[in-house]
Amino acid sequence: TIYYQYYGNIDFDDMKNAIRQIKKKQDKKNKFEWDYLKKKVELEKYIADALNHDKILNGIINIQTNYIQHKKLKNSIKKYKKIQKMGIWRPIAYGKTIRYNTNDTRIPQIKKRLMHTDGLDLKQNLTPFYDKNFLKAVIQFQLRHGLKPDGNIGKTTIQKLNIPVADKIAQINLNLERHRWLPLNFPNKYIEINIPSFKLRIIEDNTVSYATKVVVGKYKRPTPVFKDRLSSFVINPYWRVPQSIIQRDFVDKMMLDSTYGQRKNIKITRDGVPVASTDINWFEYDEDDNVPYEFTQAPGDNNALGRVKFLFPNRYAVYMHDTNHKSLFKRNTRAYSSGCIRIYKPFKLLDILVEDDKRYTNKNIKEHLKSKQNRHFVFKNKLDIYINYLTVYVDDDGLTYFYPDIYGYDKLQQKWM
């Protein structure tokens, strides 16, 4: 049992290598990485010590991660198994969209379901009328499944309602398996970015002290799963365009309009020497060619990184940053970047990260912004940052959220369960 609690069903290294190979076949340029390094425990010695001291139960408990979600998710799977035994999870018929303040014969069946999953009052009368209490529960259901929370029960909402409860349980099980790959002991305060939920959270003393929206890597340019440590931030950053983005995006744009870089305030150099974009034959290069030029975008409101970036040096060259495309935060699904993490209201996050550091105040940060000069600062408190891929998450009210499998990892990893 202790072996199972620690290692689980899936051989982590085999899974990681298999995902990398499968994804490489789909796109050779991408590095689909899941790079947690679990702390090694001498299990044989650990088990022997537990047996000698008659503390097997304590041994099982201590070998589990103290991640904030672990106990919540274990309670969630108990809840869904109980619902499964009740036999109430029957398919909902498709038909016209069900709207607030109308009658529909399917409503009693949906009400009965939401009583057990979305906090609908158990005393709710199972009539076919769509009232305010039912509206609140429907919106909650839509939020839990990454849908537009408009209260309308159309095809997409019914599709989510019709996912079998056995599939829900399997998804929770898979995410519990992923918890075994996490560190056993998390620090008292850390940053978590969960890719499928498009959320950043600051966890402090096992409580979410702050949460905000993020934009993550698109399917073909995924954000890697890994752990690092926040080190510094840059006000008015330059954007030194990665070679992969030059190859994939900029060459085509320069073919269509050789002044594109100039209009975006991007300086093109070769070995540090400025080159006029109109003097370059962009048709010489395609997506597989190394382009022998450097692209650097100057600081400013139109900079792709916005006005601030947060660094945690890593081998993927991934970091967090502001953005000049803020409209994307209005969308429910936010997988649009080339791998880095874009932050909603980044200066609110910065205020929180430097609140105990007297060197930085709102006033002097605003002065640095106004100067439009590139400035690099080191954090006093360097928080660990965990970039996770968890498609099931339980909130403080015990409601279970099921997020989209945007990179297809659920489907791949289920093969090892």
C-alpha positions, -999 to +999 in steps of 0.1 A: +000+000+000+029+024+008+044+016-026+011+023-043+006+056-024+040+068-035+043+054-070+007+049-080-004+032-112+017+051-137+055+049-142+062+086-143+094+084-164+078+060-190+048+083-192+069+114-196+090+099-224+060+085-242+042+118-242+073+135-256+076+110-284+040+110-293+038+148-294+071+150-314+055+130-342+027+156-343+050+186-343+088+182-343+094+218-332+075+215-299+088+203-266+059+188-247+074+186-213+062+173-179+093+179-158+085+174-121+114+158-102+099+140-073+119+138-042+133+103-037+124+083-006+142+051+004+109+032+005+124-001+018+139+016+048+108+037+052+085+006+053+108-013+076+108+016+101+070+019+099+066-019+105+091-018+135+072+010+151+037-004+142+029+028+124+018+016+089-012+040+088+010+069+097+035+057+070+007+058+044-004+092+054+031+107+055+040+093+021+012+114+005+017+150-007+005+178+014-007+197-017-037+218-009-060+200-033-051+164-023-076+159+005-103+178-013-100+156-044-101+124-023-134+137-008-147+146-043-142+110-056-161+097-026-189+120-034-191+110-071-189+073-063-219+078-039-238+096-067-230+067-091-245+042-066-277+063-064-284+057-101-296+093-108-270+100-136-292+095-166-287+112-201-306+144-207-325+146-240-314+172-265-339+197-278-345+234-279-325+257-256-340+259-221-341+294-209-348+312-176-385+318-167-398+291-190-411+255-187-395+224-200-401+187-192-364+181-189-360+205-160-370+181-132-343+156-143-316+183-144-327+197-111-323+163-095-288+161-108-278+196-097-291+190-062-261+166-057-234+185-077-241+222-076-257+231-043-293+233-056-316+234-025-326+198-017-360+211-008-364+225-044-397+216-059-390+193-089-413+213-112-406+219-149-403+257-143-370+275-146-368+297-116-341+318-099-327+291-077-323+268-107-307+296-126-280+300-099-273+262-100-271+261-138-246+290-139-226+272-112-226+241-134-214+260-164-186+277-145-175+243-132-172+230-167-155+260-184-186+271-202-200+306-208-221+312-176-252+325-193-278+302-177-290+289-211-292+251-213-283+245-249-264+218-268-230+224-252-244+225-216-263+192-222-232+176-237-214+183-204-244+171-184-243+139-204-207+130-196-211+096-177-204+097-140-180+069-145-159+092-168-160+119-141-147+094-115-119+082-140-109+119-145-107+125-107-087+093-103-062+104-130-057+137-113-052+120-079-025+100-098-009+132-109-008+144-072+016+115-066+041+132-090+040+164-069+065+171-041+056+156-007+060+189+011+050+222-003+063+254+012+040+276+034+037+301+005+040+295-032+026+303-066+006+278-086-004+281-122-028+255-134-027+253-172-062+238-179-080+262-156-062+293-169-056+305-134-028+316-112-032+312-074-010+323-045-013+297-018-004+308+018-008+285+048-029+261+027-053+289+018-057+306-016-048+342-008-050+355-043-062+343-077-062+357-112-067+348-148-039+338-171-033+330-208-012+299-214+004+282-244-017+271-273-020+234-282+009+235-307+031+256-284+023+242-249+033+257-216+056+230-200+048+215-166+076+221-142+086+238-109+110+267-104+116+298-082+106+334-089+137+355-090+131+390-104+109+413-124+115+438-153+097+471-158+094+482-194+109+450-208+124+445-242+111+415-261+139+395-277+119+374-301+127+337-298+140+320-330+110+296-330+086+326-332+107+343-359+105+311-380+069+304-374+053+338-373+076+367-384+090+354-417+055+350-432+045+385-420+077+400-434+071+383-467+037+400-469+050+434-457+087+440-452+079+471-430+059+450-405+088+449-380+093+486-382+056+493-376+058+471-345+088+490-332+110+459-337+147+464-344+163+438-367+200+431-363+226+405-375+253+398-350+244+430-333+246+452-364+213+469-375+198+457-408+169+473-427+141+448-431+136+460-467+171+449-476+164+413-466+149+387-490+125+370-467+115+345-493+148+327-488+136+313-455+108+289-445+096+276-412+124+250-409+153+274-416+173+292-390+169+329-396+203+346-391+187+378-376+178+390-341+144+407-336+141+430-305+110+450-297+115+482-277+096+488-244+062+505-247+025+500-246+026+480-278+053+456-266+042+420-267+053+416-231+033+446-219+050+468-192+063+441-168+076+406-169+083+381-140+114+359-143+121+324-130+151+313-151+145+278-166+156+258-196+123+264-214+127+302-215+092+305-201+082+334-179+051+354-168+043+388-183+018+415-190+003+417-225-008+441-251-037+417-260-059+422-229-091+413-247-082+376-245-089+376-208-126+380-216-126+344-230-133+313-211-107+293-229-073+311-229-047+290-246-032+315-271+005+322-262+036+306-275+043+290-241+048+319-217+021+329-192+003+362-196-011+377-164-044+396-160-037+428-140+000+420-135+007+451-114-018+438-088+003+406-087+034+427-084+020+447-055+014+414-036+048+400-044+066+431-031+043+440-003+069+431+024+098+448+005+102+485+014+124+491-016+093+490-039+062+512-035+034+520-059+049+555-063+084+544-074+070+516-096+048+542-114+079+564-118+098+536-134+069+529-157+066+566-167+103+568-175+099+540-201+134+529-192+141+492-190+147+483-153+155+450-137+147+443-100+154+413-077+126+399-054+134+399-017+111+369-012+117+344-040+086+322-040+085+287-055+063+285-086+046+253-097+031+251-132+006+222-130-017+203-154-047+194-134-081+190-151-100+185-118-100+211-090-121+215-059-129+249-045-133+260-009-170+252-010-163+216-020-175+221-056-156+201-082-144+218-114-137+198-145-114+217-169-108+210-206-079+187-215-064+213-238-031+194-245-047+159-247-027+147-217-058+131-200-064+110-230-028+099-233-023+092-196-055+072-192-037+045-212-014+039-182-041+038-156 
